[in-house]
Amino acid sequence: MIIAPSLLAANFAQLKKETVRVQRSGADWLHLDVMDGQFVPNISFGPAVVKAVRPFTNLMFDVHLMCGQPEVLLEPFVKAGADRLTVHVELDTQVIPLIWKIRSLGREVGLAINPPTAMQAVEPYLHQIDSLLVMTVNPGFGGQEFITETLPKIQQAAAWRREKNLRYHIVVDGGINFKTAAECAHAGADVFVAGTGLFGQKSLKGAVKKMRHLTEKAASATLL
């Protein structure tokens, strides 16, 4: 199970310190939510922030582009230190060119889907991606409540992965805490993006350890 704290929930006045804290926590990835104020009604940060924190950790930088024109951001984020770039299936005809561009830049490809979008939208791209990010809240703001109705989407993603013999990660993002992470693991997820659910705990290291234990236990129960 992969635990990915989301920098969006960190103390922005102490980003170096927060990044080092994630590095020492035992987490696997650092998730970076990029919002442009158009695709979603909020603005977060750009490549300069990614470049600033990159020297303080060797964790995978999983950059989630909640942006209407991600094509202009791919190269800047790669130069800043991104390892994986995730774009949204809701961009429709832009998806294939974006996948090709990310591959040409030598980075891993993620594809995200919002709660209202039917899962059939992502099926044509499953052979071309490294991760499928199922948004479990409507994107744009941290600290939202988990949408239980997204669990069947995770189950569908896991079923396709088995049936098609594919290896993409199933990422969940939004309202992820100890309880909902376990529910998502039981449904088939293997990457857990958590902002306030981790950064809001007194000990980030302890929270990462607890979330990993609970998700591994839930996933094992699914296999029984």
Summary of the structure (lengths in Angstrom):
residues: 224
radius of gyration: 16.1
end to end distance: 17.3
largest distance: 46.3
contacts: 763
relative contact order: 0.16
helix: 50%
strand: 21%
